């Protein structure tokens, strides 16, 4: 007789491949939009770069805005990579079925 852990289910419920495909499609659309917006923000940051102050001791609003936009582009690129990882994992699930990744 097997003793169940407190959070163990009686039966495993699996998601359909059709729903996985829908999720993948939605994530890819979101990722495409993120990449497009990251490019636009990067372009705006480059434009602001032309108007940065020459001061070496303090930043003005343009300097601060430019730095913040550059940080935002970096965060969006990181988000895009994470979404790609999720899509890859879901593709693997769809093709090979569920498997434990750690353990």
TIDODREN-757456 format. One line per field, with one value per residue: z, x, y of N, C-alpha, C, O, CB in turn; chain. Coordinates in steps of 0.1 Angstrom, whole numbers, padded with zeros to 4 digits, always signed. Last residue first. Glycine has a CB too. Layout:
BEGIN
n.w: Z/...
n.u: X/...
n.v: Y/...
ca.w: Z/...
ca.u: X/...
ca.v: Y/...
c.w: Z/...
c.u: X/...
c.v: Y/...
o.w: Z/...
o.u: X/...
o.v: Y/...
cb.w: Z/...
cb.u: X/...
cb.v: Y/...
mol: A/...
//
This chain:
BEGIN
n.w: -0105/-0128/-0147/-0155/-0183/-0206/-0241/-0264/-0276/-0255/-0240/-0259/-0260/-0234/-0236/-0255/-0241/-0220/-0235/-0245/-0221/-0215/-0236/-0229/-0205/-0215/-0230/-0210/-0196/-0215/-0218/-0192/-0193/-0212/-0198/-0178/-0193/-0203/-0180/-0171/-0191/-0190/-0165/-0157/-0133/-0124/-0131/-0157/-0182/-0206/-0211/-0242/-0267/-0279/-0264/-0275/-0295/-0280/-0269/-0292/-0298/-0276/-0281/-0304/-0294/-0276/-0292/-0305/-0283/-0275/-0297/-0296/-0271/-0278/-0297/-0281/-0264/-0282/-0290/-0266/-0261/-0283/-0278/-0254/-0265/-0280/-0262/-0229/-0197/-0174/-0142/-0125/-0095/-0068/-0059/-0030/-0007/+0013/-0003/+0003/+0006/-0009/+0000
n.u: +0152/+0136/+0117/+0096/+0074/+0047/+0056/+0070/+0056/+0046/+0069/+0083/+0067/+0071/+0098/+0097/+0081/+0099/+0120/+0107/+0103/+0130/+0136/+0118/+0129/+0153/+0143/+0131/+0154/+0167/+0148/+0150/+0176/+0172/+0153/+0170/+0188/+0171/+0162/+0186/+0191/+0168/+0171/+0206/+0231/+0264/+0291/+0296/+0276/+0264/+0233/+0220/+0210/+0215/+0200/+0175/+0178/+0182/+0157/+0142/+0152/+0144/+0116/+0115/+0124/+0105/+0083/+0090/+0092/+0065/+0053/+0064/+0053/+0026/+0028/+0038/+0017/-0003/+0009/+0010/-0017/-0025/-0009/-0022/-0047/-0039/-0030/-0044/-0030/-0039/-0039/-0034/-0052/-0050/-0022/-0006/-0002/+0005/+0014/+0001/+0015/+0006/+0008
n.v: +0164/+0183/+0176/+0149/+0152/+0147/+0146/+0154/+0176/+0191/+0196/+0211/+0233/+0242/+0249/+0270/+0288/+0295/+0306/+0329/+0342/+0348/+0366/+0386/+0395/+0406/+0427/+0442/+0449/+0465/+0485/+0497/+0507/+0527/+0543/+0552/+0568/+0587/+0600/+0611/+0629/+0645/+0656/+0654/+0644/+0655/+0655/+0659/+0673/+0674/+0657/+0644/+0643/+0619/+0601/+0602/+0583/+0560/+0559/+0553/+0528/+0514/+0515/+0499/+0475/+0469/+0466/+0442/+0424/+0425/+0413/+0388/+0379/+0377/+0357/+0336/+0333/+0324/+0299/+0285/+0283/+0266/+0243/+0235/+0229/+0207/+0189/+0194/+0185/+0160/+0149/+0120/+0111/+0119/+0140/+0151/+0165/+0147/+0116/+0083/+0052/+0022/-0012
ca.w: -0095/-0117/-0151/-0145/-0176/-0193/-0230/-0256/-0284/-0265/-0234/-0255/-0273/-0238/-0226/-0258/-0254/-0217/-0227/-0254/-0228/-0206/-0234/-0242/-0206/-0205/-0237/-0220/-0189/-0210/-0229/-0196/-0183/-0215/-0211/-0175/-0185/-0212/-0189/-0163/-0188/-0202/-0168/-0158/-0144/-0121/-0117/-0151/-0168/-0206/-0206/-0228/-0259/-0285/-0262/-0263/-0299/-0289/-0260/-0285/-0308/-0279/-0269/-0304/-0305/-0271/-0283/-0313/-0291/-0265/-0293/-0308/-0273/-0267/-0301/-0293/-0259/-0274/-0300/-0273/-0252/-0281/-0290/-0254/-0255/-0286/-0271/-0243/-0206/-0184/-0152/-0131/-0109/-0072/-0065/-0041/-0018/+0015/+0004/-0004/+0014/-0010/+0000
ca.u: +0150/+0145/+0129/+0102/+0085/+0052/+0048/+0075/+0062/+0037/+0058/+0089/+0069/+0058/+0093/+0105/+0076/+0086/+0122/+0112/+0091/+0122/+0143/+0117/+0115/+0153/+0150/+0123/+0144/+0174/+0151/+0138/+0173/+0181/+0149/+0158/+0193/+0178/+0152/+0179/+0201/+0171/+0159/+0194/+0222/+0250/+0288/+0301/+0280/+0279/+0241/+0224/+0207/+0221/+0214/+0177/+0176/+0193/+0168/+0140/+0154/+0158/+0122/+0110/+0131/+0119/+0083/+0088/+0104/+0075/+0050/+0066/+0068/+0031/+0023/+0046/+0030/-0005/+0006/+0022/-0009/-0031/-0007/-0008/-0046/-0046/-0020/-0045/-0035/-0030/-0047/-0028/-0049/-0053/-0035/-0005/-0006/-0007/+0018/+0002/+0010/+0014/+0000
ca.v: +0154/+0184/+0183/+0157/+0145/+0153/+0144/+0143/+0165/+0187/+0189/+0198/+0225/+0238/+0239/+0258/+0283/+0289/+0294/+0318/+0337/+0339/+0353/+0379/+0390/+0395/+0416/+0436/+0441/+0453/+0477/+0491/+0496/+0516/+0536/+0544/+0556/+0578/+0593/+0601/+0618/+0637/+0648/+0661/+0641/+0654/+0654/+0647/+0673/+0672/+0668/+0642/+0655/+0631/+0601/+0611/+0597/+0565/+0561/+0566/+0539/+0515/+0521/+0513/+0482/+0471/+0477/+0454/+0427/+0429/+0427/+0396/+0381/+0386/+0370/+0341/+0337/+0336/+0310/+0288/+0290/+0280/+0251/+0239/+0240/+0218/+0195/+0189/+0195/+0165/+0156/+0131/+0109/+0106/+0138/+0143/+0173/+0155/+0128/+0095/+0063/+0034/+0000
c.w: -0098/-0108/-0141/-0149/-0165/-0188/-0217/-0244/-0276/-0273/-0244/-0248/-0269/-0251/-0230/-0248/-0257/-0230/-0224/-0247/-0239/-0213/-0226/-0242/-0218/-0205/-0228/-0227/-0199/-0203/-0225/-0208/-0187/-0205/-0214/-0187/-0182/-0205/-0198/-0171/-0180/-0199/-0180/-0162/-0144/-0134/-0114/-0137/-0164/-0192/-0207/-0224/-0245/-0277/-0268/-0260/-0287/-0293/-0268/-0275/-0301/-0288/-0270/-0292/-0306/-0282/-0278/-0304/-0299/-0273/-0284/-0304/-0285/-0269/-0291/-0297/-0270/-0269/-0293/-0283/-0259/-0272/-0289/-0266/-0254/-0278/-0278/-0251/-0221/-0193/-0162/-0142/-0115/-0086/-0068/-0046/-0031/+0003/+0004/+0004/+0005/-0002/+0000
c.u: +0153/+0142/+0140/+0115/+0091/+0064/+0054/+0067/+0065/+0043/+0049/+0078/+0074/+0058/+0080/+0100/+0084/+0080/+0109/+0115/+0096/+0110/+0136/+0124/+0113/+0140/+0151/+0130/+0135/+0164/+0158/+0140/+0160/+0179/+0159/+0153/+0181/+0183/+0159/+0169/+0194/+0181/+0162/+0183/+0210/+0242/+0273/+0298/+0285/+0285/+0256/+0233/+0211/+0219/+0221/+0192/+0179/+0191/+0180/+0151/+0152/+0161/+0137/+0116/+0128/+0127/+0097/+0089/+0102/+0088/+0060/+0064/+0071/+0045/+0027/+0041/+0038/+0008/+0004/+0020/+0004/-0022/-0013/-0004/-0031/-0045/-0026/-0034/-0035/-0037/-0037/-0037/-0043/-0049/-0037/-0020/-0006/-0011/+0005/+0007/+0012/+0007/+0009
c.v: +0140/+0172/+0182/+0163/+0155/+0145/+0149/+0139/+0153/+0175/+0183/+0190/+0212/+0229/+0234/+0246/+0270/+0282/+0287/+0305/+0327/+0334/+0343/+0366/+0381/+0388/+0404/+0425/+0435/+0444/+0464/+0481/+0489/+0504/+0525/+0537/+0547/+0566/+0583/+0593/+0607/+0626/+0639/+0652/+0651/+0650/+0652/+0645/+0659/+0671/+0664/+0654/+0654/+0643/+0614/+0612/+0606/+0580/+0566/+0569/+0553/+0527/+0524/+0521/+0496/+0478/+0480/+0466/+0440/+0433/+0433/+0411/+0390/+0390/+0381/+0355/+0342/+0341/+0324/+0300/+0294/+0288/+0265/+0247/+0245/+0231/+0207/+0196/+0190/+0175/+0163/+0136/+0121/+0102/+0123/+0140/+0164/+0162/+0137/+0107/+0075/+0045/+0013
o.w: -0090/-0103/-0144/-0154/-0167/-0189/-0217/-0237/-0282/-0276/-0243/-0251/-0275/-0253/-0229/-0253/-0261/-0229/-0224/-0252/-0241/-0211/-0229/-0246/-0218/-0205/-0233/-0231/-0198/-0205/-0230/-0209/-0186/-0209/-0219/-0186/-0182/-0210/-0200/-0170/-0183/-0204/-0180/-0161/-0134/-0145/-0103/-0131/-0168/-0190/-0207/-0233/-0236/-0280/-0263/-0254/-0289/-0293/-0264/-0274/-0303/-0286/-0267/-0294/-0307/-0278/-0276/-0308/-0300/-0271/-0285/-0308/-0284/-0268/-0294/-0301/-0268/-0270/-0298/-0284/-0257/-0275/-0293/-0265/-0253/-0282/-0281/-0248/-0224/-0196/-0157/-0151/-0110/-0088/-0069/-0038/-0042/+0001/-0003/+0016/+0001/-0003/+0008
o.u: +0152/+0131/+0152/+0124/+0089/+0065/+0066/+0070/+0064/+0036/+0045/+0077/+0070/+0051/+0077/+0099/+0078/+0075/+0108/+0112/+0088/+0106/+0135/+0119/+0107/+0139/+0150/+0124/+0131/+0164/+0155/+0134/+0159/+0180/+0154/+0150/+0183/+0182/+0155/+0168/+0196/+0179/+0158/+0185/+0205/+0247/+0269/+0301/+0280/+0296/+0260/+0240/+0207/+0225/+0231/+0197/+0185/+0201/+0187/+0155/+0159/+0170/+0142/+0121/+0137/+0135/+0101/+0095/+0112/+0094/+0064/+0071/+0080/+0050/+0031/+0049/+0046/+0011/+0009/+0028/+0008/-0020/-0006/+0003/-0029/-0042/-0019/-0030/-0025/-0049/-0029/-0041/-0045/-0042/-0027/-0028/-0007/-0023/-0005/+0005/+0023/-0005/+0018
o.v: +0131/+0170/+0182/+0156/+0167/+0132/+0154/+0129/+0142/+0165/+0171/+0178/+0202/+0220/+0222/+0235/+0260/+0271/+0275/+0295/+0317/+0322/+0331/+0356/+0371/+0375/+0393/+0415/+0423/+0432/+0453/+0470/+0477/+0493/+0514/+0525/+0534/+0555/+0572/+0581/+0595/+0614/+0628/+0639/+0655/+0653/+0648/+0635/+0649/+0669/+0652/+0660/+0661/+0654/+0619/+0621/+0617/+0587/+0575/+0580/+0562/+0534/+0534/+0532/+0505/+0486/+0491/+0476/+0448/+0443/+0445/+0420/+0398/+0401/+0392/+0364/+0352/+0353/+0334/+0309/+0306/+0300/+0275/+0257/+0257/+0242/+0216/+0207/+0183/+0174/+0171/+0129/+0132/+0092/+0116/+0137/+0170/+0166/+0134/+0107/+0079/+0047/+0014
cb.w: -0091/-0110/-0155/-0131/-0186/-0183/-0229/-0252/-0291/-0275/-0225/-0245/-0282/-0240/-0212/-0256/-0266/-0212/-0214/-0261/-0236/-0193/-0229/-0253/-0205/-0191/-0240/-0230/-0179/-0200/-0239/-0200/-0169/-0213/-0222/-0169/-0172/-0218/-0197/-0151/-0179/-0213/-0169/-0169/-0143/-0115/-0110/-0153/-0159/-0214/-0192/-0227/-0260/-0299/-0268/-0251/-0303/-0301/-0253/-0277/-0319/-0285/-0256/-0304/-0319/-0268/-0271/-0319/-0300/-0255/-0286/-0319/-0274/-0253/-0301/-0304/-0251/-0263/-0308/-0281/-0239/-0275/-0302/-0253/-0241/-0289/-0281/-0249/-0205/-0193/-0146/-0137/-0117/-0070/-0078/-0038/-0020/+0026/-0004/-0010/+0028/-0025/+0012
cb.u: +0137/+0145/+0126/+0103/+0097/+0041/+0045/+0089/+0074/+0034/+0050/+0100/+0079/+0048/+0093/+0120/+0078/+0076/+0130/+0125/+0084/+0118/+0157/+0122/+0105/+0157/+0165/+0118/+0136/+0185/+0161/+0128/+0171/+0196/+0148/+0147/+0200/+0190/+0144/+0171/+0212/+0177/+0147/+0195/+0217/+0244/+0292/+0317/+0269/+0286/+0237/+0232/+0192/+0214/+0220/+0170/+0161/+0194/+0172/+0127/+0143/+0164/+0119/+0095/+0128/+0125/+0074/+0074/+0107/+0079/+0036/+0057/+0075/+0028/+0007/+0045/+0037/-0015/-0007/+0028/-0006/-0045/-0013/+0001/-0051/-0060/-0016/-0059/-0027/-0023/-0057/-0014/-0061/-0068/-0037/+0002/+0004/-0005/+0029/-0012/+0017/+0015/-0010
cb.v: +0154/+0197/+0197/+0149/+0141/+0153/+0129/+0146/+0171/+0198/+0199/+0200/+0232/+0250/+0245/+0261/+0293/+0299/+0298/+0323/+0349/+0347/+0356/+0388/+0401/+0400/+0421/+0447/+0450/+0457/+0484/+0502/+0502/+0522/+0546/+0553/+0561/+0586/+0603/+0608/+0624/+0647/+0656/+0673/+0627/+0667/+0667/+0646/+0677/+0683/+0672/+0629/+0657/+0632/+0589/+0605/+0599/+0556/+0547/+0565/+0538/+0502/+0513/+0514/+0475/+0457/+0475/+0453/+0415/+0419/+0428/+0392/+0367/+0380/+0370/+0331/+0325/+0334/+0307/+0276/+0282/+0278/+0244/+0227/+0236/+0215/+0185/+0191/+0209/+0154/+0166/+0127/+0105/+0103/+0146/+0129/+0185/+0165/+0136/+0099/+0064/+0038/+0000
mol: A/A/A/A/A/A/A/A/A/A/A/A/A/A/A/A/A/A/A/A/A/A/A/A/A/A/A/A/A/A/A/A/A/A/A/A/A/A/A/A/A/A/A/A/A/A/A/A/A/A/A/A/A/A/A/A/A/A/A/A/A/A/A/A/A/A/A/A/A/A/A/A/A/A/A/A/A/A/A/A/A/A/A/A/A/A/A/A/A/A/A/A/A/A/A/A/A/A/A/A/A/A/A
//
